[in-house]
């Protein structure tokens, strides 16, 4: 067994599915946990977060915790939602109605499954719910039930269903009376049902023309909120990417008619200090798994990394990794994976400076690819725009504006389906997108320090109305991309 076996175990994937076996162990609650789950005044929470920040792990861990506590909980992902019936509807009202019906049936199915396993059916309401669970989740051989996959992961144990009894009892449930049946069931038993809807924006990422369908996404979100309002015993958590939410609500105006009824809207975010905590916890678990008392020294040559460059500054590994992860736990995990691979390739049984230096270009390049994956639907030319900015790592406001104004003349560029023009409005839209992607951040320099203003803390900082105020900032490409930019600049120099 090589020295990295335990380290690999605790830096396995960085996604909810890849880390299914360990996510309960490695989960670190965000500092604003109580705020994220605040249901004092609303029955729903919209959970915002960048791709890779850990939304899926967050909702999966909560869902599993409620199940272990014998509570009712259902987790719906894009795989379990039938999007075609939603996308095919022409009006927002019809789309929301289709989404509402699917979510309601899923909730009713979960209750029916719970009832099948835990109580005898006496009332017609309960029998009807039990029948729905059977017909939608277990006994449909002619059609593939999307909700069968949901129901199989609802409880940690199975149960037998009295099919013969159910065949003779019950009444038909429709969308019109199902809401009342579910509400009465939960209220009479003083039960809360947790409804988690994860990464639902991914379900409608493309329509026939390859453009993100914000209206369909909003239909699903608003249907979930409305369902939690109609059934008071449901508490609903809906995860949506921050950039999609911003564009959906601000640029496209969805939800303006019900701003006062949106419930709580919170950002799932991790500071650099919290990312260091995540790293240290995984290292502690890995060292324990390796039966070592050396902690970090089990896997790393030294407690600090010597940064590349002539100065040779040193930083604790946790500090350096927390910085280059750009507030995303998934990127932190990916960086450690690359360090392990580099050390193995060199034949070393410990990670050192040379391994960190060797991954910088590829790590930055991979993060650019992540940006393209995440924001390519909004701006298909974003990779070219990023490469255009390889001239330098710092810009004044006038410099960055002038550089971005050249983009339309270099190539046809679209932002959310609109052709970009060399105007202040379009340039600000593009700069905001680069800020969302954590590729470039404004900062203010003082005599003894400087402060970065990242998107997750300041989502409304870059606006056309603040054009004059934005001139006070220096605009810095995130350090994660500096080696990538330097290599790109070098290649261009040799090409000339």
ZIJOVEN-V779983 format. One line per field, one symbol per residue. phi: phi as a letter, one per 40 degrees, with the letter a starting at -180 (. if undefined). psi: psi as a letter, one per 30 degrees, with the letter a starting at -180 (. if undefined). burial: b if it has 24 or more other ideal C-beta (glycine too) atoms within 12 Angstrom, else e. Layout:
phi=???
psi=???
burial=???
This chain:
phi=.cccdcccdbbcagbcccbdcbcccccbcccbdcccbcbcbacbbcbciccgchcccdccccdccccccgccabbbbdcbbccdcccccccccccccccdcccccccccccccdcdcbaccbccccccccccccccbbbcccbcccccccccbcbcbcacbccccccbbgbcbbdcbcdcccccccccbfbbbcbbbbfccccbcbbdcgbcccccccdcccccccccccbcccbbbbcacdcccdccccccgcgccadcbcgcbbbcabccccccccccccccccccccfbbcfdccbbcbcbbccchccgcbbddccccccccfgbdcccccccdcccccccccgcbbcbdcccccccccccccccccccccbcccbdcccccdcdcccacbbcccccccccccdcccacbbbfgbccbcbdcccccccccccdcfcbbcabcbcbabbcbccccbcbccbccbdcccccccbbcdddbccdcccccccccccc
psi=klfgeeeeegheefleefgefffeefkjklfheeeehjgeflglkjjlklkgfgeeeeeeeeeeeeefgglkkkkklefgkjfefeffkeleeeeeeeeeeeeeeeeeeeeeeeeefflkjeleeeeeeeeeeeeffegjffkjkffeeeefgekflalkkieeeeffallkkleefeeeeeeeeeefghkkkkjkjkhffffhfkaeggkkieeeeeeeeeeeeeefeejfgkkkkjkkkeeeeeeeeeefgkfffhefgfakjlkjlkleeeeeeeeeeeeeeeeeeghkgfbefefkelflkjklleehkkkkeeeeeeeffhgjeeeeeeeeeeeeeeeeefgkglkaeeeeeffeeeeeeeeeeeeeeegffejfgeeeeeeeggelfkkleeeeeeefffeffelkkkjhfkkklhleeeeeeeeeeeeefhekkklkkaefllkkjleffifgejlefgeefffflkjkkkfegeeeeeeeeeeeeee.
burial=eebbebbbbbbbbbbbeebeebbeebbbbbeeeeebbeeeebbbbbbbbbbbbbbbbbbbbbbbebbeeebbbbbbbbebbbbeebbebeebeebbbbbbbbbbbbbbbbbbbbbbbeeebeeebbbbbbbbbbbbbbeeeeeebbbbbbbebbbeeeeebeeeebeeebeebebeebbebbbbbbeeeebbbbbbbbbbbbbbbeeeeebbbbbbbbbbbbbbbbbbbbbbbbbbbbbbbbbbbbbbbbbbebbeeeeeebbbbbbbbbbbebbbbbbbbbbbbbbebbeeeeebebbbbebebebbeeeeeebbbbbbbbbbbbbbbbbbbbbbbbbbebbeeeeeebbbbebbbebbbbbbbbbbebbbebbbbbbbbbbbbbbbbbeebbbebeebbebbbebbeeeebbbbeeebeeebebbbbbbbbbbbbbbbbbbeeeeeeeebbbbbebbebbeeeeeeebeebbbbbbbbbbbbbbebeeeeeeee
